[in-house]
Amino acid sequence: MTGIVLLVIVSVLIFLGLAHQVLDRLYLSDKGGLLVIGAMVVGSFIDIPIWRNPQISLNVGGGIIPLALAIYVLTKAGSAKEWTRSIIGIVVTTGIIYGVSKLYKFDIHQGVIEPQYLWAIIAAIVAYVIGRSRRLAFIVSTLSLLFMDVVRIIEVSILNINSPTRIGGAGAFDTIIIAGVLAVLLAEIIGESREALQGGPSAEGKPEALREALDNPDMDRKGKGEGK
């Protein structure tokens, strides 16, 4: 249920125009963001069978759509540095979650926090620390949890355990959705806080012409004055 609540909150922020900056980082328009959220909710009720024994299925809302969105964002970002950082982040985050899963007690009477939220929080924090940007935080957090589902399938197969597995779990209700939203939210809060402490947006990464215009605002005024 937490995943749905988060998606509803995100939808409201989009409607109010308060999520524009985040959507820009993910190369989505307001309509595109709402379309993705709607597709996640509807896709939550659709499972695609992949294997019969053990039973393995892929959920559309919690598996296919987050995967497609993460790949779309990564291909749009495009730099070799971001690709490298994403791959490293996915491997490291998946490894950490797998390690914690072997140590964490899943008994609700003994555990401090439910695994669903624990994995989401771990994925979000590690993804941001490695990615250091909104889009890489989203990519690493979502794909690492998808990879964790794959690791679980491999482990079950090796141990010859006949246990059904759903990649993407419960769709919009799943940990993947929670992790993606938390990762982007964490990156947004820290990013905005750093910019505020620095006295404004950093010029790093801006196109040269824009950076020059910001550094020398009088140049633009002179140019316009001469053209009159």
ABEGO torsion letter per residue (X at the ends): XAAAAAAAAAAAAAAAGAAAAAAAAAGBBAAAAAAAAAAAAAAAABBBBABAOBBBBBBAAAAAAAAAAAAAAAAAAGBAAAAAAAAAAAAAAAAAAAAAAAABBABAAABABBAAAAAAAAAAAAAAAAAGBAAAAAAAAAAAAAAAAAAAAAAAAAAGBBBBBBBGEAEAABAAAAAAAAAAAAAAAAAAAAAAAAGEBBABGBBAAAAAAAABAAAAAAAAAAAX
